[in-house]
Amino acid sequence: MTQLKHIVYVSFSSKALNNAELKALLKVIRQKNKANGISGLLLYNNSTFIQVIEGLEDTLHQVFEKIKKDTRHTNVVILLEEAIQSRTFPGWYMGFQQIRGHQTKKIKGFSDFMNDSSSELLKGSTQDVMHLLTSFKKHT
């Protein structure tokens, strides 16, 4: 039986991404993740990515092997890998949409994590995941 796991990793974009490039990247990621049963959270700031991906262990490792080989980023480093009881980001396959602030609460899966001072999004995450994502927000 394959267990549910998550991997948190950091990497650096091979080039700075503008909004159109980021949206195109997220569209592809979302389609692939949905097809593979992978959910998670991707944060991007100042050419730095931090991502939490979660799914069944075998599939998660297959997807992560492809991520490591992707030339759009470099220096992929796993910060955390562990078994989890349930998904923190169920049904969210890295969707993204350019919107105004008051509209964000109406879009399923949208997160304004980088600008939000509450920790509501991370409710249910392990302490290590909360620490890593909060540190990323603070220091980038």
N, C-alpha and C positions, 0 to 999 in steps of 0.2 A: 504494500500500500504506500502510495506517495503522500508525503505530508505537506502541509501548507507552510511556506517560508516567505521571508522577505530578505531582500538584499538592498543595502544602502551603499551607494557609491558616489564618488566625486570624479569629475573630469574637467578638462579645459577645452573649449571650442577651438578648432583649428583656425577659425577666423571669427571676428565679431559678427553677430547675426543681427540684421535689421528685422523689423516687425514682420515684413512679408516672408523672409526666410524662416523665421521662427514659426510662423503660422504654417508654412508648407511642411516643415519638419514635424511639427506636432500632428498634422493631418496624417502623415505616413505612420508615425509612431502609434497613433490611436488605432488605425486600421489593423496594424500588425498585432498590437497588444490584444485587441478584441478577439481576433482570430485565434490567438494562443491562450486566451483565458488569463491574461496578465493585467493587473490593475496597479495603480500607484500614483505617485506625485513626482512631477519634474519641476525643479526650480532652476531658473537661469538668471544670472546677474553678472555683469562685467566679465563676460566670456567664460564664466564658470558655471558648470552644471552640478547639481546634486539631485540624485534621483532615488526614490524608494520604489522598488518593483516588488510585487507580491503575486504569488501563484503556487501551483503545485510544483514541488521540488524539481522533478525531472524536466518539466517544461521551462521552469524558471532558469535552470542552468543552461539549457539550450539557447534560450533568448539572450542570456547574459554573455554567452560565448560570442554571439553575433554582435552584441553591443561593443564588446572589447575590440573587435576587429574593424569597427566603423571608423573610417578615416576623417569623419567630420569632427572628431574630438581626439584628444591625446591624454596620456597619463591617467588612465582609468585605474582608480584605487578603490577597493572594497573597504568601506568603513565598518560595516556590520553585516553579518549574515546569521539569521537565527530562525528557528521554528516559531510559528505563531498559531494561536488558537483560531483567530478569525481575521479577516481582512480589515485594515484600517480605512482603505479607499475602495470599497466595493462598488462595482459598476462604473468606476472612473478610469478611463483608458487613455489618459493624458489629453483630454479635450481642451480646447482653447478657443477663445473668441475675443476680439477687440471690442470692448464695450465701455460705457460710461459707468462711473461709480455706483449710482443708484440702481443700476440694472443687475449688478452682480448676484444679488440674492435670488434672482428669478431663474438663473441658469444652473441646471443640475451639473455638478462636477466642477464648477468654476471656483477657483480659490484666489483670494487676494491676500494670501499668506504673507507675502513680503511687506505689505503695508498695514496689516492687521495686528493690533497689539494683544488681542486675546489669543488664547491657546485652544479655542474650541475645536478647530480643525484637527488638532492632534489628540483629542480626547480618545482614549482607547489604544493609543500607540504605546510601545514600550518606552521606558525612561531613556534608553539609549537613542532611540529614533527621535524623541522629543528634543534631547540635548543636541544631536547633530543638526537637525533642521533649524532649531533656534539659533545655534552658533553660526550657521551659514547666513541666516538673515541678519544677524548682528554684525558680522565681519565682512560682508560683501557689499 
